[in-house]
């Protein structure tokens, strides 16, 4: 009977440590999951490197330069230091290796360079965006062809307060394709 008491004492002696460990782990995991935002788009990775140059081939490929402004939901107030994460399928690949993260400047403007994304079967090429500012998060996408840039219905619904600044502006010259694309957050 005394062996049973020793085991019970050991168990009871270690119980507070187990409870404390479980409490620490559960609070850590619940904090991590509570602050996680899932992307509605494939290929999102929250561990994206800080860079506004997504090009894999340096200066050799057809460069796309995307610029724009980050506005508040009112479509008028510019949002400085908004965090942008962008990604797309790599050219000629089914992998999302073209990705970068950066911030808008003090005027709410952003710029990044990339190459023409590959497309998934049945869809046009697209660049995906996650924009964060002061606890607000917006996901959207920019749809591309070789001659034009488009928005989706979802972008129109969620960012229509931009009014005349809503639609992307597409310009092409011998050096690069330039697209101006505004987003609200």
Secondary structure, 3 states (H helix, E strand, C coil): CHHHHHHHHHHHHHHHHHHHHHHHHHHHHHHHHHCCCCCCCCCCCCCCCECCECCCCCCCCCEEEEEEEEECCCCCCECCCCEEEEEECCCCCCCCCEEEEEECCCCCEEEEEEECCCCCCCCCEEEEEEEEECCEEEEEEEEECCCCEEECHHHHHHHHHHHHHCCCEEEECCCEEEEECCEEC
